[in-house]
Every structure is written in C-alpha cells, then in structure tokens.
Amino acid sequence: MQKALGEIEKLSIAEQDAIAERILTELTADQTWNALFAKTTDEQWQKMAARVDEQVREGKTMPLEEFLAKHQA
C-alpha cells in the first residue's frame, strides 16, 4: 500500500483526485453489494439456484470461456 501511495504522490493533483474517486467508488460499490448479499434470504438463494438450474437444462447458458471470448475488449 505504501509503495502504491508513493507512486500516486508522484502524479499531478488531478490524477491523484481521479484515482481517489475511483477507489471511493469501488469501496461504495463493495459496501452496497455486501449489504445486498447480507439481506438475501436462504429462500431467495434457493429460488435463484433453481432458476440457474432451469436455464442450464434449457440450454440458455454457455461455458464461461466461450462467453469471455465473445466479450473481450
């Protein structure tokens, strides 16, 4: 962390502010996801798992490697 901060301090104030904003945005998003996951009930998880199983049986999914190959930038 100290090494990263040292490198960031070498940047312009505008670049430092941009990096800080990205970090804060990520932290906020993580907190939001954590709160949502914490509120998810066992019944909701079971319903989601059943839906995924149904989609797999119906052939509505694809292997992760295929998906990633199609969506690489």
N, C-alpha and C positions, 0 to 999 in steps of 0.2 A: 504494500500500500504506500509506504514511504517513497519507494522508487517511482511509482506512478505519479504521486503528488509532486515529486521533484521535477518530473518531465512536464507535467501540466503547468507548473510555475514558470517554465521557460516560454510558454506560449503567450500570445497577446491577451489582454483582458477580455476582449470579445470572444476569443477562442476558449478561454477558461470559463467564461459565463455560459457558453454553448454546451460545453462538456458538463458543467454543473447542472444545467437544465435537463440534459438527457439523463443524468444519474437520478435526479429528483423525480423525473417522470417514471423511470423504471421502478424506483422504490415505491411510488404511489401505486403503480400497476400491480406490483407484487403484493402490497398490502390489500388491495381490492380483491385479487384472486384468492388470497389466503382467507379473507373474511367470507367470500362466497363458498369456498370449499368447506369451511368450518360450519356453515349453515346448512349444508346439504345433508339431508337425512338418509338413513340406510335405505328407506323405501325409494327415494329418488335415485340413488345409485343403482339399485336393483332394476328400476324401470329403464335407466339409461343402458345398463348392460344388456337387458333383454332386447332393447331396440338395436343395439350394435349386433347382437347375435342374429337377429332377424335380417338385418342388412347384409351380413356376411352370407347367410343362407340364400338370399335372393340375388347374390352376385353383384351387389351395389357397392362393393369395395374393391380396392386394388392394393397390391403389395406396396409397402412404403417406398421401396427402391424405385418402383415404376412412377409413383406419384412425384417423388423428388426429381427424377429425371425429367418429367414433364414441366416442372415448375422451377427449374433452376434459372437464375437470372443471367 
